[in-house]
Amino acid sequence: MISMGRKSGVLMPIFSLPSPFGIGTFGKEAYEFIDFLKEAGQSYWQILPLNPTGYGDSPYQSFSAFALNPLLIDFPDLWGKGLITEDDLRYSGLVNKPDRVDYNILNEAVFPLLRKAVSCVDEKRPDFLQFMEDEKYWIGDYSLFMAIKGHENMGPIWEWPDDLRLGKEETLRQLREDLAPEIHFWNVVQFLLADQWSRVKSYGEGKGISIIGDIPIYVSADSVDFWAHEDLFLLDADRRIKQVAGCPPDDFCLQGQRWGNPLYRWQAHKKGGYKWWIQRFQNAQKNYHGVRLDHFRGLAGYYAIPAQGETGEKGLWEKGPGWNFIKAIQKQLPKYLIIAENLGHLTKDVDKLLKKSGFPGMKVLQFAFEPGKDSIYLPHKYEKNCVVYTGTHDNNTLKGWANNASPDEIDMALKYSGATKKEQLPHKLIELAMESNADLCVIPIQDWLGLGPEARINIPGSSQGNWVYRVRAEQLKMELAQRIFKQSDNAGRV
């Protein structure tokens, strides 16, 4: 068990940072936010996955579980290194929309700038060669995959010609020659990103701020991870996906949810000593001081839906890798902070596995006030070894929740929190989270700012309009930092 101490932090994705370039980046605003957290008496900055975004612009549907997102590049840093000019930046076509990310504009404007920068990088410079050596376990497959995607007009794997989809070695050997410049481009982009992010992480360490990242349990069907490691996934005789991930019908979604991610052949992972997973966690350890492990319940048991099914109604529960998997990870990373996202359809086997792992689980206050239920999310029930959130990236903001919850939920929340009117609930729930027994309390920045549903990050089950929320620079004032500090200090978390 890794002791977090009695601390607090803020949840905000990198893409939500203010910046003049249309999206939050690894640039000066990241450093300034670390300074803000320091002034606010916080110990943790929790972010979302830094991987390249795929379908629906989601960081949970990424082209790679190891690569960093090129859209987060800090262009002023490249300018300062002489890799691009001020005019390159001025006439790039980047348009800043302070309240939201426009991925269409970004994808059109960012990559021409990156190509200019890459053309100015000496491919024989020692630090680049060292990077390629250190990252050889994933970078070669990734850069080849992205070069092929470009060659195929960014089409998904299942639309590629069979010799590409199936990775015929003779075809790939020829493409490595034909697409060498493009492969080099993707190598250098990752080199530049890794350098920038390592400096942000180091700066946080110097200020006493630990960064909590995120490991999605599943990978995208259109990813290098699936393409290059098909032996690790459940496939049919034609090497196409046999079953996909999702969740069964419930009160919130009567047809269940079909996420569409390929499912793992857990016996193949076990036979290989969970090597690919250990590499994922080692990669995470390099980038973050700890991680949230998404969909922890899938390690105890996962819901498998026939690939041809359009809903989650005809799925079956299958046994997950369980303790054997966790033991293998802990053996390699014995002191690494792993927060288990143990939300959703919880059963005794999930609770037992979480307790045996020693991982802190998650408590979400918005789930606490369901009428007629003695909820495990009520603060007086928390054990110390957990992390409490007012909400996550998948929830509405507190203000949005208070305006949309049922009258019975609001009535229960008012009675439990001591608030006298609905408008007081966002403040009272932050207070409840802070004063709870949980070792770590993480509050989304939107809740500290008192924002409504317009600031929501994601609506599960929808593929449009998510992952776009941005903070304005003028909202991160010293007055807010002082208010956060005072509330954290009163709760004994500074």
C-alpha positions in Angstrom: 0.0 0.0 0.0 1.3 3.4 -1.0 0.6 6.1 1.6 -0.6 9.4 0.0 -0.9 11.2 3.4 -3.8 13.5 4.0 -3.5 15.7 0.8 -5.6 17.3 -1.9 -5.3 18.1 -5.6 -7.1 19.4 -8.6 -8.4 17.6 -11.7 -7.8 19.4 -15.0 -6.7 18.0 -18.3 -3.7 19.5 -20.1 -6.0 20.4 -23.1 -8.1 22.5 -20.7 -5.2 24.9 -19.9 -5.4 28.4 -21.2 -3.0 29.2 -24.1 -3.1 31.4 -27.3 -2.8 28.3 -29.5 -6.3 26.8 -29.4 -5.5 24.1 -26.8 -3.6 23.7 -23.6 0.0 22.6 -24.2 3.2 21.6 -22.5 4.1 25.3 -22.5 4.3 28.2 -20.0 0.6 27.9 -18.9 1.4 24.4 -17.6 4.2 25.8 -15.5 2.0 28.6 -14.3 -0.7 26.1 -13.3 1.8 24.3 -11.2 2.7 27.6 -9.5 -1.1 28.1 -9.0 -1.4 24.7 -7.3 1.6 25.5 -5.1 0.0 28.7 -4.0 -3.3 26.9 -3.4 -1.6 24.4 -1.0 -2.2 21.4 -3.3 0.0 18.3 -3.6 -1.5 16.7 -6.8 -2.4 17.6 -10.3 -4.6 14.9 -11.9 -4.8 14.9 -15.7 -6.4 12.7 -18.4 -4.4 10.5 -20.7 -1.7 12.3 -22.7 -1.9 9.9 -25.6 -2.9 11.0 -29.2 -6.6 11.3 -29.5 -8.6 9.1 -31.9 -12.3 8.5 -32.6 -14.4 11.3 -31.2 -11.3 13.2 -30.2 -11.2 11.0 -27.1 -7.9 10.4 -25.2 -9.5 7.0 -24.3 -9.7 6.0 -28.0 -6.0 6.6 -28.8 -3.8 5.5 -31.7 -1.2 4.5 -29.1 -1.0 3.6 -25.4 2.6 4.9 -25.3 2.9 7.9 -27.5 2.2 11.6 -26.5 -0.4 13.8 -28.2 1.2 16.0 -30.9 -1.6 18.6 -30.5 -0.1 19.4 -27.0 3.2 20.5 -28.4 4.6 23.9 -27.1 5.4 25.9 -30.2 7.1 28.8 -28.5 9.6 26.3 -27.2 10.3 25.1 -30.7 10.6 28.8 -31.8 13.1 29.4 -29.0 15.2 26.5 -30.2 15.2 27.9 -33.8 13.1 25.0 -35.2 10.3 27.3 -36.4 10.2 31.1 -36.9 7.8 33.7 -35.5 6.3 34.1 -39.0 5.7 30.3 -39.1 3.6 30.6 -36.0 1.9 33.8 -37.0 0.7 32.4 -40.3 0.1 28.9 -39.2 -3.7 29.1 -39.2 -4.0 28.4 -35.5 -7.1 30.0 -34.2 -7.6 30.4 -30.4 -11.1 29.7 -29.1 -10.6 30.5 -25.4 -13.6 28.5 -24.2 -13.3 25.3 -26.3 -10.9 23.2 -28.3 -11.6 23.0 -32.0 -9.8 19.8 -33.1 -10.6 20.3 -36.8 -8.6 23.6 -36.8 -5.8 22.1 -34.8 -5.3 19.1 -37.0 -5.1 21.4 -40.1 -2.7 23.9 -38.5 -0.4 21.9 -36.1 1.1 19.3 -38.4 2.5 21.7 -41.1 4.3 23.5 -38.2 5.6 20.2 -36.8 6.9 19.2 -40.3 8.9 22.5 -40.4 10.3 21.9 -36.9 11.3 18.3 -37.7 13.1 19.3 -40.8 15.4 21.4 -38.7 16.3 18.6 -36.2 19.6 16.9 -36.7 18.8 13.2 -36.9 22.2 12.3 -35.6 22.1 14.5 -32.4 23.0 12.3 -29.4 19.9 13.0 -27.3 17.6 12.0 -30.2 19.6 8.8 -30.7 19.4 8.1 -27.0 15.6 8.6 -27.0 15.3 6.2 -29.9 17.3 3.6 -28.0 15.3 4.1 -24.7 11.9 3.9 -26.5 12.7 1.2 -29.0 10.1 -1.2 -27.4 7.3 0.9 -28.9 8.5 3.8 -31.0 9.3 1.8 -34.2 5.9 0.2 -34.4 4.1 3.5 -33.6 5.9 5.5 -36.2 5.4 2.9 -38.9 1.8 2.6 -38.0 1.2 6.4 -38.2 3.1 6.5 -41.5 0.9 3.8 -42.9 -2.2 5.6 -41.7 -1.0 8.7 -43.6 -0.5 6.5 -46.6 -4.0 5.2 -46.3 -5.5 8.7 -45.8 -5.8 8.1 -42.1 -8.3 5.3 -42.6 -8.9 2.9 -39.8 -7.1 -0.5 -39.7 -10.2 -2.5 -40.8 -10.3 -0.5 -44.1 -6.6 -1.2 -44.9 -5.7 -3.8 -47.6 -5.2 -7.2 -46.0 -1.4 -7.3 -46.4 -1.3 -4.1 -44.3 -4.0 -5.1 -41.9 -2.4 -8.4 -41.3 1.1 -7.0 -41.1 2.7 -9.1 -43.9 6.4 -8.8 -43.3 7.4 -8.4 -47.0 4.9 -5.6 -47.4 6.1 -3.9 -44.2 9.7 -4.2 -45.2 9.1 -2.3 -48.4 7.0 0.3 -46.6 9.8 0.9 -44.1 11.9 1.9 -47.1 9.3 3.8 -49.0 7.9 5.7 -46.0 11.3 6.3 -44.2 10.9 10.1 -44.2 7.4 9.9 -42.7 8.5 7.4 -40.1 11.3 9.7 -39.2 8.8 12.6 -38.8 6.8 10.7 -36.2 9.9 9.6 -34.4 11.1 13.2 -34.0 7.7 14.5 -33.0 7.7 12.1 -30.1 11.2 13.1 -29.2 10.2 16.8 -29.0 7.1 16.0 -27.0 8.9 13.8 -24.5 11.5 16.5 -23.9 8.9 19.1 -23.2 6.8 17.0 -20.9 9.7 15.7 -18.9 10.6 19.4 -18.1 7.0 20.1 -17.0 7.0 17.0 -14.7 10.4 18.0 -13.3 9.2 21.5 -12.6 6.2 20.0 -10.7 8.6 17.9 -8.6 10.5 21.1 -7.7 7.4 22.7 -6.5 6.1 19.7 -4.6 3.4 18.9 -7.1 2.9 15.3 -8.1 1.2 14.5 -11.4 -1.4 11.8 -11.5 -1.9 10.4 -15.0 -4.4 7.9 -16.4 -4.2 4.4 -17.9 -7.2 3.4 -19.9 -7.7 -0.4 -19.5 -8.6 -1.0 -23.1 -7.0 0.2 -26.3 -8.7 1.4 -29.5 -9.4 -1.0 -32.3 -7.7 1.5 -34.5 -4.4 1.6 -32.7 -0.8 0.4 -33.1 -1.2 -1.6 -29.8 -3.9 -3.7 -31.4 -2.2 -3.9 -34.9 1.3 -4.8 -33.6 0.2 -7.2 -30.9 -2.8 -9.0 -32.3 -1.7 -12.2 -30.5 -2.8 -10.4 -27.2 -6.4 -9.9 -28.3 -9.5 -12.1 -28.9 -9.7 -12.6 -32.7 -11.6 -14.9 -35.0 -10.2 -17.1 -37.7 -9.9 -14.1 -40.1 -8.0 -12.2 -37.5 -10.8 -9.8 -37.0 -12.2 -8.7 -33.6 -14.3 -11.5 -32.0 -15.7 -9.7 -28.9 -15.7 -6.1 -27.8 -15.8 -4.3 -24.4 -18.9 -2.6 -22.9 -21.3 -2.8 -20.0 -24.6 -4.4 -19.5 -28.1 -2.7 -19.4 -28.9 -0.8 -16.3 -31.2 2.0 -15.1 -29.2 4.6 -16.8 -28.9 2.8 -20.2 -31.5 0.2 -20.9 -29.6 -1.2 -23.9 -26.2 -1.3 -22.2 -23.1 0.3 -23.7 -21.0 -1.0 -26.5 -17.6 0.6 -26.3 -16.2 -1.3 -29.2 -12.6 -1.9 -27.8 -11.1 -5.2 -28.6 -10.8 -7.6 -25.6 -7.6 -9.2 -24.3 -6.6 -12.8 -24.5 -5.6 -12.8 -20.9 -4.0 -16.2 -21.0 -1.6 -14.9 -23.7 -0.7 -12.0 -21.5 -0.1 -14.3 -18.5 2.0 -16.6 -20.6 4.2 -13.7 -21.6 4.6 -12.5 -18.0 2.4 -9.5 -18.7 5.3 -7.9 -20.5 3.2 -5.5 -22.5 1.3 -4.3 -19.5 4.5 -3.9 -17.4 5.9 -1.8 -20.2 2.7 0.3 -20.1 3.1 1.0 -16.4 6.9 1.6 -16.8 6.0 4.1 -19.5 3.5 5.7 -17.1 6.0 5.8 -14.3 8.3 7.8 -16.6 5.6 10.4 -17.3 3.6 10.6 -14.1 4.1 10.2 -10.4 1.0 8.0 -10.1 -1.9 6.9 -12.3 -5.6 6.2 -12.2 -6.2 2.7 -13.6 -9.4 3.0 -15.6 -12.1 0.3 -15.3 -10.5 -1.6 -12.5 -13.5 -3.9 -12.3 -12.5 -5.4 -15.6 -9.5 -7.1 -13.9 -12.0 -9.1 -11.7 -14.5 -9.7 -14.5 -15.2 -8.0 -17.8 -18.3 -7.8 -20.0 -17.8 -9.3 -23.4 -20.2 -8.3 -26.3 -20.2 -10.1 -29.7 -18.4 -7.9 -32.2 -21.4 -7.8 -34.5 -23.8 -6.7 -31.7 -24.9 -3.1 -31.8 -25.8 -2.7 -28.2 -24.7 -4.2 -24.8 -27.7 -6.4 -24.4 -26.3 -9.8 -25.5 -23.0 -9.7 -23.7 -21.7 -12.1 -21.0 -19.5 -11.7 -18.0 -16.0 -13.3 -18.3 -13.3 -13.8 -15.7 -10.5 -11.2 -15.7 -6.8 -11.8 -14.9 -7.3 -10.9 -11.2 -4.6 -11.0 -8.6 -2.1 -12.7 -10.9 -2.0 -9.5 -13.0 -1.8 -7.1 -10.1 1.0 -9.2 -8.5 3.0 -9.0 -11.7 2.7 -5.2 -11.9 3.5 -4.7 -8.2 6.5 -6.8 -8.4 8.0 -4.5 -11.1 6.7 -1.2 -9.7 6.4 -1.9 -5.9 6.2 1.7 -4.8 4.2 3.3 -7.6 0.9 5.0 -6.8 -2.0 3.3 -8.6 -5.6 4.6 -8.0 -8.2 2.0 -8.9 -11.2 3.4 -10.8 -13.6 1.0 -9.0 -16.9 2.6 -10.2 -19.8 1.1 -12.1 -21.1 -2.5 -11.7 -19.4 -3.5 -8.5 -19.5 -7.1 -7.1 -17.9 -8.9 -4.2 -15.0 -10.2 -6.3 -14.1 -6.6 -7.3 -14.1 -5.4 -3.6 -12.0 -8.4 -2.6 -9.5 -7.8 -5.4 -9.2 -4.1 -4.5 -8.6 -4.9 -0.9 -5.9 -7.4 -1.7 -4.2 -5.0 -4.1 -3.9 -2.3 -1.5 -4.8 0.3 -4.2 -6.9 3.3 -3.1 -10.3 3.2 -4.7 -12.4 6.1 -5.8 -15.4 7.7 -4.1 -17.6 10.1 -6.1 -19.9 12.4 -4.1 -22.4 12.9 -6.9 -23.2 9.2 -6.6 -23.9 9.4 -2.8 -27.5 10.7 -2.7 -29.6 8.1 -4.5 -32.9 8.0 -2.6 -33.6 4.9 -0.6 -30.0 3.6 -0.7 -27.4 3.5 2.0 -24.7 4.5 -0.5 -21.0 3.6 -0.2 -20.2 7.0 -1.5 -21.5 8.9 1.6 -18.4 10.4 3.3 -19.0 8.9 6.7 -18.4 5.5 5.2 -15.0 6.2 3.6 -11.9 4.3 4.7 -8.7 6.3 4.7 -7.1 4.5 1.8 -9.3 6.1 -0.9 -9.6 9.2 -3.2 -12.7 11.3 -3.0 -13.9 13.3 -6.0 -16.9 15.6 -6.2 -17.1 14.4 -9.8 -14.9 13.0 -12.6 -14.4 13.9 -16.2 -17.5 11.7 -17.0 -19.7 13.6 -14.6 -21.6 16.9 -14.8 -20.1 19.7 -12.8 -21.5 20.1 -9.3 -23.5 23.1 -10.3 -24.9 21.2 -13.3 -25.6 18.2 -11.1 -27.5 20.3 -8.5 -29.6 21.8 -11.3 -30.5 18.4 -12.8 -30.7 15.9 -10.0 -34.1 14.6 -8.9 -35.9 16.4 -6.1 -35.4 13.4 -3.8 -31.6 13.5 -4.5 -31.5 17.2 -3.7 -33.5 16.7 -0.6 -31.1 14.0 0.7 -28.1 16.1 -0.2 -29.5 19.1 1.6 -30.2 17.1 4.7 -26.8 15.4 4.7 -24.7 18.4 4.0 -26.5 20.9 6.2 -27.2 23.2 3.2 -30.4 25.2 3.4 -30.9 25.7 -0.4 -29.9 24.0 -3.6 -27.5 26.8 -4.6 -25.3 26.1 -1.6 -24.8 22.5 -2.6 -21.7 22.9 -4.8 -19.8 24.6 -2.0 -21.1 22.2 0.7 -20.1 19.1 -1.3 -16.6 20.4 -1.8 -16.5 21.0 2.0 -17.7 17.4 2.6 -15.1 16.0 0.3 -12.3 18.0 1.9 -13.3 17.1 5.5 -13.9 13.4 4.7 -11.6 10.6 6.0 -10.2 10.0 2.5 -6.4 10.3 2.3 -6.7 12.2 -1.0 -9.3 14.7 -2.1 -9.3 15.7 -5.8 -11.7 18.5 -7.0 -12.2 19.3 -10.7 -11.3 22.9 -11.5 -14.8 23.5 -12.8 -16.2 22.9 -9.3 -13.8 25.3 -7.7 -14.9 27.8 -10.3 -18.6 27.1 -9.7 -19.2 26.5 -13.4 -22.3 24.8 -14.9 -22.8 22.1 -17.5 -21.2 24.2 -20.2 -17.9 23.2 -18.6 -18.5 19.5 -18.6 -15.7 17.5 -20.2 -17.4 14.3 -21.4 -20.9 12.7 -21.7 -20.4 8.9 -21.7 -22.1 7.3 -24.7 -21.8 10.4 -26.9 -19.1 10.9 -29.5 -19.5 14.6 -30.3 -18.7 17.8 -28.4 -16.6 16.2 -25.7 -13.0 16.9 -24.6 -13.2 20.6 -25.5 -13.6 22.5 -22.2 -10.9 25.1 -21.5 -10.2 27.4 -18.6 -9.6 31.1 -19.2 -6.4 32.5 -17.8 -8.3 35.2 -15.9 -10.2 32.6 -13.9 -7.0 31.3 -12.3 -6.6 34.3 -10.0 -4.7 34.5 -6.7 -8.0 35.0 -5.0 -9.1 31.5 -6.1 -5.7 30.0 -5.0 -6.1 31.6 -1.6 -9.7 30.2 -1.2 -8.5 26.7 -2.2 -5.6 27.0 0.3 -7.9 28.1 3.1 -10.4 25.3 2.6 -7.6 22.7 2.2 -5.8 24.0 5.3 -9.0 23.9 7.4 -9.4 20.3 6.4 -5.8 19.4 7.4 -4.7 18.8 3.8 -1.9 21.4 3.4 
